[in-house]
Amino acid sequence: MRKPRLFRPFRSCLLLTLAALAASASAQPARYTLDPAHSWVHFELMHFGTSTLRGRFGPVQGEVALDRAAGRGDVGLRIATGTVDTGVRLLDLQLRRADLLDSTAQPEAFFVARQFRFDGERLAEVRGEFTLRGTSQPLSLRALRFACRQDEGVEVCGGDFEGTLLRSEFGATYGLPFVADRVRLVVQVEGRRQP
């Protein structure tokens, strides 16, 4: 028995919808879990106008999703502030105090971002929100380098990302103006793609 013409447009529409759903299902972003051996936050700021104070936090924990074809992504990082390491134990203890990192009351800092800028398929910049001491401020991280490689059949992507913040905007004002307000960050991350 021949099908009425009325069902032909419906059938075409249904096939197009199913094809679109299949395409969107196959275009899910790639998800990466950060490798703790290669994921750290480094910082530096001027100390009494004579030298640069440097240190790092980590390892950083988190996940990243990348859809390079669509130019989208999202990232969620957790940084334990108590891991601060300048190489000087007494200074590390001072940095953890309530008037600086406040590591006892606020043991973690967070970076969450959903605005990614790509240069072709290369990740160029990530813009999001950084939370420290319970205060959140916008933070932009520019990619100094970004690349992917294969490691025993698993895709690994990572790079170095640079940004700056004013610590006073987070209430960390101890030592101003002798110790600078502006802090340079270099976020080193490497993630392994999830199956």
N, C-alpha and C positions, 0 to 999 in steps of 0.2 A: 504494500500500500504506500502510495506517495505521500510525503509529509507536506502539510500546508505551508504556503509561503510565509505565513506569519511567524513560524518558528525559525526560519533561516537567519533573520537579523539577531534574534535572541541567542541562537547557537554561536554566531560569529562573535557577539559581545562576550559570551561566556568563555570562549576559547581565548580571546584577547586578555580577559581578566586573569585567567589561569596562567597564561604566559607571563603576564606582568608580575604576578605573585611568585612564580618560579624564579624569575630574574632577580627580584628583590631579595628572595631567600638566599640565592647564591652570591649576592653582593654584600654579605654581612662584613663588617669591619674585622680586620685581623686583631686579635687580642694578645697582649704580651704581659707577662709577669716579670717584674724587675728582678734582676740577678743581684743578690746582696753583696757579692764580691766586687761588683762593678758599678754600684749606685750610691753616690755620696753627694752631699752639698758642701761645697767649699766656700769660705767667705774671707773677705779682707776689708780692712778699714784703716784709715790713717790714725796713728797713735802719737799724740803730742806733737804733731807736725814734723816729726823726725823720721819715723819708720812706719812700715806697714805691718799691722797685726793680722796674722793669718791663722786659720783653723778650719776644722771641718766637723760635720755631723754625719752620723750614719752607722751602719748602712741604712739607706732609705728603703722603705717598703711601699709597694703600690702596684697598680696596673695601668696599662695604656691601651687604648683602642685606636687603630689607624685605618682609615679608608682612603688610601692615596688616590684612587681613581676619582672619588667624589670630592676630595679635598677637605675631608672632615676627620675629627678625632675627639677623644676625650681622655683625660688623665686624672688620676687620683693618687696623690703621694702623701705618706705619713712620715714625719721626721721626729725622732725621739730627741728632745732638746737636751736631755741628760747625757747624751753621747758626745757633747761638745768636746773637742780635743784641739788645743793649741800647742801641745807639746810642753806646756808649763802647768803642772798640777794645781798650784795655788791660784793661777789665773782661771783655770777651768772651774774651780770651786766658786770663785767670785762671779763668773759669768752665769752660773746656775742660780744665783740669788734672786730674791723676789723683785729687786729693782732693775734686773736685766732680763734674763730668760724666764725666770719664775718657774723653773723646772719641776719643783715639788707640786705646786698648784696647777700648772699647765704643762704636763709632761710631753705633750706632742704639739707640733706645728703641722699645718696641712697646706697643700697646694692642690686646687681643683680647677681644671680648665676645660672649656669646650669650644674655644675659639682658636682654630689652627689656621695658619697661613702657609700655603705650599708654594714652592717655586718649581712648577712642573710636578714631578712626583717626590721631590725633595722637601722635607719638612723644614721651613724657614723660621717660624716663630710660633710660640704658644702664648695665648693671653688668658689669664684666669684670675683667681682670687687666692691670696696667701693669708693664712690665719696664724698669728703668733700671739701668745699671751691672751687668748680669747678675743683678739681684735682682728678684723679682716680688712684687707686693702687690695686694690687691683695690683697685679704683677704681670709684667710681660717678660718672657724669656726668649731671647734671640738665639737661634741655632748657630753656634760657631762651626759645628760640623755635624753631619748626620749621615748614617749609612747603614746598610743591611748586609748580612753575610750568611752563609750556611755553616752550621756547626754540627757535624754528625747527623745530617739530614734534618736539622731543626733551624728555622730562620731566626736569626738574632739581629735585632736592630738597636741602635743606640747612638749617642752623641754627647756633645758638651753644649750646654745652654747657658747664656749669660744674661743677668738682669741686675738692677739696682733697687734698693729700697732705703727709706729713711727710718731708722730704728725708733725715732721719737714718735712716729705715727702709730707705733704699737705700744707706746708707754715705756719703752726701754731708754730712759733718759740719763741714767747714771754716767758721770764722767764728761758730759757735754760742758763746754765745747772742746775740751782738751783731747778727748777721744771723739773722732768724727761721727757725725750723724749718718752720713751716706755710707751704705754697706754694699760692696760689690759681691754678687753671688755667681758662682759657676756650678751648675748642677750637672753632674756626670751620671748618666743613666745607660743601662744596657738591659734589654728585656728579651726573654725567650718566648717565641710564639706558642700559644696554647694550641693543643690539637683541636 
